[in-house]
Every structure is written in structure tokens, then in C-alpha cells.
Amino acid sequence: MLYLIGLGLYDEKDITQRGLDTIKKCDKLYIELYTSKWNGLEKLREVSGKDIVEVKRSDLEENQKKILDEAKSKKVGVLIPGDPLVATTHIDLLIQAKKNGIKTVVIHAPSIYSAVAETGLFIYKFGKTTTIPFVQEGYKPESPYDTIKQNRENGLHTLCLLDIKEKLMAPSEGLKYLLEIEDRRKERVISEDDEVIVFSMRERSFIIYDKVNNILNRDFPTPAVLIIPGKLHSIEEEALSCWKTT
């Protein structure tokens, strides 16, 4: 049996009761922390009384056979920040398990994809999501800029996930990345006078709606995401006014 268990947004308190009950009955437990920052591992080990092995991306992609083989005879849980099926890696793991005749159970949990509705923006008006990466030598893709451009042309909001490497990307870093592309391409996709949303996720949400120029000079709790609004409904405008800085 293979269980994909969502861990929620921040720490062990975000796990559903169903998820925690399942964790306690698993024979083997793995956790991935490369797709999102999550803070409850040590406490979860204590609460569950279980050994939880942290895995790398390659363990769930190229080398997933080991986990699948174990799931043929044992109850194996893979613990995933947020909801377990948001990342395509985990969808593939589910598919391969089914192809191998392994029974699967998915236990859902709170995700950034639903949490952003707290801003007041309508979920159905979000377009394609993008990730803003840290700059690496020879690697600075412009796909985040292109995604925002396409979404804005369609009147849709853009959820911009911020990269995770050795550290968490700050909202100001993400905006600087986009502005540098704008400076080269000059397609009026984003400017320092545009109003955007910073949504930070800890024990409680932290939301700011402000001009890019002001956000560039502020520090925010992390992990966080950026939201570039599209065309706003009057209710969305009213909701966002609650998050404006004064």
C-alpha cells in the first residue's frame, strides 16, 4: 500500500487528523522537502513516534523503484508539504504505483493553491502558475515574465512561487528578477508602479497589497509568494483594499 499524505502549509499542526492517523500506522515513512519549505519534521517524529526518512528529488523520480517495491508488501507513506498532488513528481509516483498493482490512497491537505483565496481574489480567475528561480550561471529563464504577460492579456491573476535552494527567495528578489527582464524587453508587463500582493505563510497568513517600488524596500516573513493581479472584479478590489499599507 502506498499513501501520499499532505502535510499542509507550515508545520505539523496543519496535518489533518486522517493524515496523522495514517502516518502512525505506516511501516515506512518518507518525506520530501525539496518542493516547499515545511517546519514540522522533528515535532512530527515526536508526535508520531515514527522514523521519517528525508528523500531527494531523485528518490521519487529516477530511483522510485525502491519505494514502490517496499509498497508491494508494506504500508509506505510519502509525506509531502501542502497537498500531495500539486507537484507533477507525485502524480507520476501515483501512476507508477497503479501500473505495478500497488493500492494507493491520497490524503489531501491545505495548499497554497487554495490558501491564496484569503487575499480576496477569486480562485477561478487565476491563470497559469509560474516559479521565479534563483539566477544561476547560464540560467535565467524568462518564462515567468511570459506567463504573467499571457495571464494579464487574458485578465487573469498570476501566482508566482518563489524558488527554494539553500535559502528561501524573498519577494523583493522575485520582483527584481521580473523588473530586469522588463528593462530588457520593455513589453509593459510589470513596472515599479504596479500594485502586487505578497502572501506569506507561517502560523498565520501575512498579506500586503502595495506598489512594487514599496515592496522592493521591505522585508517579509518567508516562505512567501507573489501574486500579480489581472483584471479585478469590484468585490476583489474591495477585498484587496483591506490589505493596502497605510
DOKE-506017 format. One record per residue (C-alpha): residue number from 1; x, y, z. Coordinates in pm, whole numbers. Example, Ala and Ser with C-alpha at 12.3 -4.5 7.8 and 13.67 -1.06 7.14 Angstrom:
% DOKE-506017
+-----+--------+--------+--------+
!   i !   east !  north !     up !
+-----+--------+--------+--------+
!   1 !   1230 !   -450 !    780 !
!   2 !   1367 !   -106 !    714 !
+-----+--------+--------+--------+
This chain:
% DOKE-506017
+-----+--------+--------+--------+
!   i !   east !  north !     up !
+-----+--------+--------+--------+
!   1 !      0 !      0 !      0 !
!   2 !    128 !    345 !    -92 !
!   3 !     -3 !    652 !     91 !
!   4 !     60 !   1004 !    -38 !
!   5 !     -1 !   1225 !    265 !
!   6 !    -30 !   1603 !    254 !
!   7 !    138 !   1795 !    534 !
!   8 !    -32 !   2131 !    491 !
!   9 !    122 !   2474 !    469 !
!  10 !    354 !   2533 !    762 !
!  11 !    414 !   2268 !   1031 !
!  12 !    279 !   1953 !   1195 !
!  13 !    -32 !   2136 !   1320 !
!  14 !   -156 !   2166 !    961 !
!  15 !   -179 !   1789 !    908 !
!  16 !   -536 !   1656 !    902 !
!  17 !   -641 !   1405 !   1164 !
!  18 !   -679 !   1146 !    887 !
!  19 !   -325 !   1219 !    774 !
!  20 !   -181 !   1182 !   1125 !
!  21 !   -370 !    858 !   1187 !
!  22 !   -231 !    717 !    863 !
!  23 !    124 !    823 !    947 !
!  24 !    102 !    632 !   1275 !
!  25 !      2 !    307 !   1105 !
!  26 !    262 !    314 !    824 !
!  27 !    556 !     69 !    830 !
!  28 !    786 !    303 !    638 !
!  29 !    774 !    682 !    610 !
!  30 !    949 !    915 !    367 !
!  31 !    930 !   1292 !    347 !
!  32 !   1030 !   1525 !     64 !
!  33 !   1116 !   1886 !    146 !
!  34 !   1250 !   2000 !   -191 !
!  35 !    923 !   2131 !   -337 !
!  36 !    830 !   2353 !    -42 !
!  37 !    955 !   2475 !    293 !
!  38 !    793 !   2291 !    587 !
!  39 !    883 !   2328 !    953 !
!  40 !    733 !   2040 !   1148 !
!  41 !    958 !   1739 !   1083 !
!  42 !   1114 !   1695 !   1426 !
!  43 !    786 !   1756 !   1605 !
!  44 !    609 !   1511 !   1374 !
!  45 !    867 !   1244 !   1455 !
!  46 !    798 !   1305 !   1822 !
!  47 !    418 !   1307 !   1790 !
!  48 !    400 !   1001 !   1566 !
!  49 !    676 !    800 !   1732 !
!  50 !    800 !    710 !   1384 !
!  51 !   1129 !    729 !   1198 !
!  52 !   1082 !    955 !    895 !
!  53 !   1346 !    946 !    622 !
!  54 !   1402 !   1258 !    414 !
!  55 !   1437 !   1185 !     43 !
!  56 !   1575 !   1378 !   -254 !
!  57 !   1400 !   1452 !   -582 !
!  58 !   1586 !   1165 !   -749 !
!  59 !   1446 !    919 !   -493 !
!  60 !   1092 !    995 !   -610 !
!  61 !   1177 !   1023 !   -978 !
!  62 !   1467 !    823 !  -1123 !
!  63 !   1502 !    590 !   -822 !
!  64 !   1138 !    548 !   -720 !
!  65 !   1154 !    169 !   -773 !
!  66 !   1286 !    120 !   -417 !
!  67 !    983 !    285 !   -260 !
!  68 !    743 !    111 !   -496 !
!  69 !    895 !   -229 !   -421 !
!  70 !    852 !   -168 !    -48 !
!  71 !    490 !    -66 !   -100 !
!  72 !    412 !   -407 !   -252 !
!  73 !    436 !   -570 !     91 !
!  74 !    433 !   -283 !    343 !
!  75 !    235 !     27 !    427 !
!  76 !    456 !    305 !    289 !
!  77 !    379 !    673 !    339 !
!  78 !    530 !    956 !    136 !
!  79 !    484 !   1286 !    320 !
!  80 !    454 !   1597 !    105 !
!  81 !    423 !   1966 !    204 !
!  82 !     94 !   2123 !    104 !
!  83 !   -135 !   1896 !    -95 !
!  84 !     34 !   1579 !   -225 !
!  85 !    -71 !   1608 !   -589 !
!  86 !     17 !   1967 !   -668 !
!  87 !    367 !   1870 !   -789 !
!  88 !    385 !   1654 !  -1103 !
!  89 !    656 !   1437 !   -943 !
!  90 !    399 !   1292 !   -708 !
!  91 !    139 !   1234 !   -977 !
!  92 !    393 !   1019 !  -1162 !
!  93 !    463 !    822 !   -844 !
!  94 !     91 !    752 !   -812 !
!  95 !     69 !    643 !  -1177 !
!  96 !    365 !    408 !  -1147 !
!  97 !    222 !    254 !   -830 !
!  98 !   -104 !    178 !  -1008 !
!  99 !     83 !     27 !  -1303 !
! 100 !    261 !   -204 !  -1058 !
! 101 !    -64 !   -319 !   -899 !
! 102 !      2 !   -129 !   -574 !
! 103 !   -301 !      3 !   -391 !
! 104 !   -284 !    379 !   -331 !
! 105 !   -450 !    628 !   -101 !
! 106 !   -418 !   1006 !   -129 !
! 107 !   -479 !   1216 !    183 !
! 108 !   -525 !   1579 !     92 !
! 109 !   -426 !   1881 !    298 !
! 110 !   -421 !   2264 !    284 !
! 111 !   -229 !   2402 !    -13 !
! 112 !   -109 !   2741 !   -133 !
! 113 !   -342 !   2695 !   -430 !
! 114 !   -645 !   2729 !   -206 !
! 115 !   -490 !   2950 !     63 !
! 116 !   -441 !   3242 !   -177 !
! 117 !   -819 !   3291 !   -179 !
! 118 !   -768 !   3464 !    159 !
! 119 !   -645 !   3765 !    -39 !
! 120 !   -998 !   3809 !   -176 !
! 121 !   -906 !   3718 !   -533 !
! 122 !  -1137 !   3466 !   -699 !
! 123 !   -968 !   3128 !   -741 !
! 124 !  -1126 !   3066 !  -1082 !
! 125 !   -962 !   3385 !  -1214 !
! 126 !   -607 !   3257 !  -1165 !
! 127 !   -422 !   3161 !  -1481 !
! 128 !   -110 !   2952 !  -1521 !
! 129 !    121 !   2941 !  -1218 !
! 130 !    491 !   3020 !  -1255 !
! 131 !    804 !   2985 !  -1043 !
! 132 !   1066 !   3260 !  -1021 !
! 133 !   1406 !   3089 !   -991 !
! 134 !   1732 !   3200 !   -838 !
! 135 !   1976 !   3317 !  -1105 !
! 136 !   2243 !   3061 !  -1186 !
! 137 !   2531 !   3082 !  -1429 !
! 138 !   2387 !   3038 !  -1775 !
! 139 !   2033 !   3002 !  -1640 !
! 140 !   1790 !   3289 !  -1622 !
! 141 !   1467 !   3183 !  -1792 !
! 142 !   1215 !   3445 !  -1897 !
! 143 !    919 !   3207 !  -1871 !
! 144 !    786 !   3375 !  -1551 !
! 145 !    764 !   3704 !  -1739 !
! 146 !    595 !   3532 !  -2035 !
! 147 !    341 !   3363 !  -1807 !
! 148 !    247 !   3691 !  -1639 !
! 149 !    215 !   3856 !  -1979 !
! 150 !    -16 !   3586 !  -2111 !
! 151 !   -230 !   3583 !  -1797 !
! 152 !   -264 !   3961 !  -1797 !
! 153 !   -368 !   3961 !  -2162 !
! 154 !   -649 !   3726 !  -2058 !
! 155 !   -739 !   3930 !  -1749 !
! 156 !   -616 !   3654 !  -1516 !
! 157 !   -417 !   3665 !  -1192 !
! 158 !    -72 !   3504 !  -1171 !
! 159 !     51 !   3307 !   -872 !
! 160 !    431 !   3336 !   -863 !
! 161 !    602 !   3075 !   -649 !
! 162 !    943 !   3178 !   -519 !
! 163 !   1243 !   2948 !   -551 !
! 164 !   1392 !   2737 !   -272 !
! 165 !   1760 !   2648 !   -274 !
! 166 !   1990 !   2684 !     26 !
! 167 !   1764 !   2976 !    124 !
! 168 !   1412 !   3099 !     54 !
! 169 !   1371 !   3365 !   -214 !
! 170 !   1239 !   3695 !    -77 !
! 171 !    951 !   3874 !   -253 !
! 172 !   1184 !   4165 !   -336 !
! 173 !   1423 !   3926 !   -512 !
! 174 !   1141 !   3785 !   -721 !
! 175 !   1028 !   4132 !   -826 !
! 176 !   1381 !   4240 !   -914 !
! 177 !   1407 !   3932 !  -1136 !
! 178 !   1093 !   4035 !  -1325 !
! 179 !   1193 !   4402 !  -1349 !
! 180 !   1529 !   4312 !  -1502 !
! 181 !   1350 !   4123 !  -1777 !
! 182 !   1109 !   4413 !  -1823 !
! 183 !   1404 !   4650 !  -1856 !
! 184 !   1536 !   4442 !  -2146 !
! 185 !   1211 !   4361 !  -2324 !
! 186 !   1005 !   4671 !  -2243 !
! 187 !    670 !   4497 !  -2305 !
! 188 !    492 !   4671 !  -2016 !
! 189 !    424 !   4351 !  -1827 !
! 190 !    532 !   4487 !  -1488 !
! 191 !    654 !   4819 !  -1351 !
! 192 !    752 !   4969 !  -1017 !
! 193 !    417 !   5150 !  -1006 !
! 194 !    211 !   4832 !  -1040 !
! 195 !     31 !   4701 !   -732 !
! 196 !    101 !   4340 !   -641 !
! 197 !     32 !   4109 !   -348 !
! 198 !    276 !   3944 !   -110 !
! 199 !    128 !   3642 !     67 !
! 200 !    345 !   3496 !    346 !
! 201 !    265 !   3166 !    513 !
! 202 !    352 !   3089 !    871 !
! 203 !    128 !   3005 !   1167 !
! 204 !    -90 !   3289 !   1040 !
! 205 !   -110 !   3445 !    696 !
! 206 !     55 !   3780 !    628 !
! 207 !    -84 !   3975 !    330 !
! 208 !     27 !   4305 !    179 !
! 209 !   -111 !   4477 !   -132 !
! 210 !    122 !   4756 !   -239 !
! 211 !    321 !   4906 !   -523 !
! 212 !    621 !   4711 !   -645 !
! 213 !    851 !   5000 !   -558 !
! 214 !    746 !   4987 !   -193 !
! 215 !    780 !   4610 !   -170 !
! 216 !   1134 !   4626 !   -309 !
! 217 !   1242 !   4808 !      5 !
! 218 !   1069 !   4587 !    264 !
! 219 !   1139 !   4257 !    434 !
! 220 !    863 !   4000 !    467 !
! 221 !    820 !   3671 !    651 !
! 222 !    908 !   3371 !    437 !
! 223 !    809 !   3140 !    280 !
! 224 !    604 !   3372 !     63 !
! 225 !    454 !   3401 !   -282 !
! 226 !    384 !   3690 !   -516 !
! 227 !     51 !   3744 !   -686 !
! 228 !     28 !   3966 !   -993 !
! 229 !   -339 !   4068 !  -1024 !
! 230 !   -521 !   4061 !  -1355 !
! 231 !   -850 !   4237 !  -1421 !
! 232 !  -1024 !   4291 !  -1088 !
! 233 !  -1390 !   4239 !  -1006 !
! 234 !  -1540 !   4505 !   -778 !
! 235 !  -1552 !   4255 !   -490 !
! 236 !  -1186 !   4171 !   -544 !
! 237 !  -1100 !   4542 !   -540 !
! 238 !  -1285 !   4583 !   -212 !
! 239 !  -1107 !   4282 !    -60 !
! 240 !   -763 !   4400 !   -170 !
! 241 !   -823 !   4741 !    -16 !
! 242 !   -815 !   4567 !    323 !
! 243 !   -451 !   4468 !    263 !
! 244 !   -320 !   4803 !    145 !
! 245 !    -49 !   4958 !    356 !
! 246 !   -119 !   5299 !    509 !
+-----+--------+--------+--------+
